[in-house]
Amino acid sequence: MTKIKAARKAKGLTVQDVATRCGITPGTVSRIERGLIGTSPETAKKLAAVLGIDPADVIFVERAA
């Protein structure tokens, strides 16, 4: 499990919750979580703020197995 997904679950948020708060689609959140796509610095900052993690953990996500 990636740090992004772990942080989301620890906060009790759904992919939809995160997507709504960040202004992106749930599919995008899911693909970022799984390390399938990268993200802009602006979106990384939004995700990090919502999840309470460092933006570097969003930008440099490890691919989920």
Legacy VTK file of the C-alpha trace (Angstrom):
# vtk DataFile Version 3.0
C-alpha trace
ASCII
DATASET POLYDATA
POINTS 65 float
0.000 0.000 0.000
1.399 3.401 -0.958
1.789 6.236 1.549
-0.975 8.116 -0.246
-3.483 5.292 0.107
-2.422 4.581 3.695
-2.879 8.256 4.614
-6.281 8.350 2.922
-7.469 5.244 4.766
-6.042 6.484 8.085
-8.140 9.639 7.730
-11.226 7.597 6.860
-11.556 9.221 3.444
-12.795 7.636 0.249
-11.222 8.207 -3.146
-14.288 10.314 -3.948
-13.764 12.449 -0.815
-10.171 13.183 -1.769
-11.084 13.865 -5.385
-13.791 16.339 -4.394
-11.524 18.195 -1.985
-8.740 18.404 -4.577
-10.893 19.222 -7.594
-9.832 16.156 -9.586
-11.598 12.976 -10.649
-11.739 9.842 -8.494
-10.042 7.934 -11.315
-7.131 10.341 -11.211
-6.778 9.941 -7.446
-6.822 6.173 -7.850
-4.155 6.206 -10.581
-1.945 8.570 -8.553
-2.347 6.325 -5.493
-1.245 3.298 -7.484
1.722 5.092 -9.015
0.348 4.729 -12.532
0.494 8.441 -13.311
2.375 11.435 -11.997
0.854 14.702 -10.927
1.538 18.399 -11.180
3.170 20.155 -8.236
-0.080 22.064 -7.663
-2.156 18.877 -7.428
0.521 17.220 -5.284
0.266 20.105 -2.821
-3.532 19.799 -2.715
-3.379 16.039 -2.157
-0.723 16.423 0.515
-2.759 19.071 2.343
-5.903 16.922 2.314
-4.020 13.813 3.434
-1.652 15.468 5.908
1.497 14.172 4.213
4.550 15.696 2.566
4.078 16.707 -1.090
7.197 14.667 -1.921
5.264 11.535 -0.899
2.738 12.377 -3.600
5.250 13.270 -6.300
7.564 10.331 -5.645
4.977 7.610 -5.054
6.125 4.009 -5.226
4.194 1.791 -7.587
1.836 -0.499 -5.727
2.432 -4.196 -6.249
LINES 1 66
65 0 1 2 3 4 5 6 7 8 9 10 11 12 13 14 15 16 17 18 19 20 21 22 23 24 25 26 27 28 29 30 31 32 33 34 35 36 37 38 39 40 41 42 43 44 45 46 47 48 49 50 51 52 53 54 55 56 57 58 59 60 61 62 63 64
